[in-house]
Amino acid sequence: MDVPYTAIFLVLLLVYLAYSVWARLDGRYPIGAALALLVVTAVVDAAGDTNAANSLAEFVFFLLAGGVVLLLIEHVRDRPSPAGAAPSRPAAPKSPAAQPTEEPKGPAD
């Protein structure tokens, strides 16, 4: 009996993508995983196992597609809202360097 590795991978990837959207994880993680798997694919192909390299290349494609979808969702989510609408998330606090500094005090008497 053949194990449907591609179907299992797609189900796990979809579960990860849903969790990533919910938890607001960085959308670049699947793209980084795709690049690492692409290197593994090249090594496997150089070793002479073309069928395994082709299967890994499919996984690379799915990871890249999932990463692009996550980046698009991040882009839409972080887009500034129209005037008068409530912001989608609270504004980040200003850094201490951006706050006005106190005026220098003169020498003490």
Buried (B, 14 or more C-beta within 10 A) or exposed (E): EEEEEEEEBBEEBEEBBEEBBEEEBEBEBBBEBBEEBBEBBEEBBEEEEEEBBEBBBBBBEBBBBBBEBBBEBBEEEEEEEEEEEEEEEEEEEEEEEEEEEEEEEEEEE
